[in-house]
Each structure stands twice: as C-alpha cells, then as structure tokens.
Amino acid sequence: MTSSELHLPISPFLDNACNWYLSTHQNPYDDHAELYSRYKVWMNEQGVILRDMDEKVRTYLYFKDEQSMLLFALRWGN
C-alpha cells in the first residue's frame, strides 16, 4: 500500500475516538486550546496524520503506516 491508500472514512472511526477521548479526558477546568493540544498528541500516537484546520474538509483519516490504520479501525470501529 502507498501512503495515499492508508486511510479510513471519518465516520464512525473519528466519531467514536473523539467521543471516548472527550468523555475520559475532559474536565470543566480545561482550557480548550490545551485539551485540543493533548488530543492532537493522542491521535498522533495512534498513527493518525493530522491535517491543519484551514485545509478543506476531508472525508478520510490518513495514517502513517498500515499497522496503525488497522489498529485504529479495530479499536474505534464499533
């Protein structure tokens, strides 16, 4: 697989991952910028290639390698 083929559709994977992260890591005293910064680190640790917010909306999540993509799909697919 080439790096351009290492992608999953955003739904349900990103929805499930975001919902879990927010439910387990957010507290009422968090600064939104700090929470988002920690979230980006967490996603990067899972092999997700993060895009800047000003890029056009994407329909896929892209990954550093095939193993990261498969683990992410298994972890957040349900």
C-alpha positions in Angstrom: 0.0 0.0 0.0 1.1 3.5 -0.7 0.8 6.3 1.9 -2.1 7.8 -0.1 -4.0 4.5 0.3 -3.6 4.4 4.1 -7.0 5.9 5.0 -10.3 5.2 6.6 -13.6 7.1 6.3 -14.1 9.6 9.1 -17.4 8.0 10.3 -17.7 6.1 12.6 -14.0 5.9 13.5 -13.3 9.6 14.3 -16.6 10.0 16.0 -16.0 7.0 18.3 -12.4 8.1 19.1 -13.4 11.7 19.8 -16.3 10.8 22.0 -14.2 8.4 24.0 -11.4 10.9 24.4 -13.7 13.7 25.5 -15.6 11.5 27.9 -12.4 10.3 29.6 -10.0 13.3 29.4 -12.2 16.4 29.7 -12.9 18.2 32.9 -14.7 21.6 33.4 -11.4 23.4 34.2 -9.6 22.5 31.0 -8.6 25.3 28.6 -9.9 24.3 25.2 -6.6 25.0 23.5 -4.8 22.8 26.0 -7.4 20.0 25.6 -7.1 20.2 21.8 -3.3 20.1 22.1 -3.4 16.9 24.2 -5.9 15.4 21.8 -3.6 16.0 18.8 -0.8 14.3 20.6 -3.0 11.3 21.4 -4.2 11.0 17.8 -0.6 11.3 16.6 0.4 8.5 19.0 -2.2 6.3 17.2 -0.6 6.9 13.9 -3.1 9.4 12.5 -1.8 12.1 10.3 -3.4 15.3 11.4 -4.4 18.0 8.9 -4.4 21.7 9.7 -7.9 23.2 10.4 -7.6 25.6 7.5 -7.3 22.8 4.9 -10.5 21.9 3.1 -12.8 19.4 4.8 -11.6 15.8 4.4 -13.7 12.7 4.3 -10.9 10.3 5.3 -8.4 9.9 8.2 -4.9 9.2 6.9 -2.3 7.1 8.7 1.5 6.8 9.0 1.5 3.1 8.4 -0.7 0.1 7.7 -0.4 -1.3 11.2 -1.6 2.0 12.8 -4.5 2.1 10.4 -5.6 -1.4 11.2 -5.3 -1.0 14.9 -7.3 2.3 14.8 -10.0 0.6 12.8 -10.2 -2.3 15.2 -10.2 -0.1 18.3 -12.7 2.5 17.1 -14.9 0.7 14.5 -17.7 -0.2 16.8 
